């Protein structure tokens, strides 16, 4: 299964007097897209970690009740 295509990035470099790259400038829309992708990746990693933990399933109603009562984060 193939994932999403790579993000097209149109970067510009800021260089010092010696020509050494010191920073990158990206269009705002590209930076926002990168941030969204990083958030999604974080969610995927959290899901994978949660799935790897041993647990017993509980009924949905019980889970909602415990969430409402503050017993579950």
C-alpha positions in Angstrom: 0.0 0.0 0.0 1.4 3.4 -1.0 1.1 6.3 1.3 0.5 9.9 0.4 2.9 11.5 -2.1 5.8 13.6 -0.7 5.1 17.2 0.0 6.3 19.6 -2.7 8.5 22.1 -0.9 9.7 25.3 -2.5 12.4 26.3 0.0 14.7 29.3 -0.1 17.9 29.3 2.0 19.3 32.1 4.1 23.0 32.1 4.1 25.7 33.8 6.1 28.6 35.9 4.6 30.5 32.7 3.9 27.6 31.1 2.0 26.8 28.6 4.7 23.1 27.8 4.9 21.7 29.0 8.2 17.9 28.8 7.8 15.1 27.9 5.4 12.2 30.0 4.3 9.0 28.2 3.1 5.8 29.6 1.8 3.3 29.7 4.7 0.8 27.3 3.0 3.6 24.7 2.7 4.6 25.1 6.3 1.0 24.7 7.4 0.7 21.6 5.4 3.9 20.2 6.9 2.4 20.9 10.4 -0.8 19.1 9.5 1.1 16.1 8.3 3.3 16.0 11.5 0.1 16.1 13.6 -1.3 13.2 11.6 1.9 11.2 12.0 1.8 11.9 15.8 -1.8 10.5 15.9 -0.8 7.4 13.9 2.2 6.8 16.3 -0.1 7.2 19.4 -2.6 4.8 17.9 0.1 2.2 17.1 1.4 2.5 20.7 -2.1 2.2 22.2 -2.8 -0.9 20.0 0.4 -2.5 21.2 -0.6 -2.3 24.8 -2.5 -5.3 26.3 -6.0 -4.3 27.2 -9.5 -5.7 27.7 -12.3 -4.2 25.7 -15.1 -2.4 27.6 -18.6 -1.5 26.3 -18.9 1.9 24.7 -21.4 3.1 27.2 -19.1 2.3 30.1 -16.2 4.0 28.4 -18.3 7.2 27.9 -19.4 7.1 31.5 -15.8 6.7 32.8 -14.7 9.6 30.5 -17.5 11.8 31.8 -16.6 10.9 35.4 -13.0 11.6 34.8 -11.8 8.1 35.4 -10.1 7.9 32.0 -7.8 10.5 30.4 
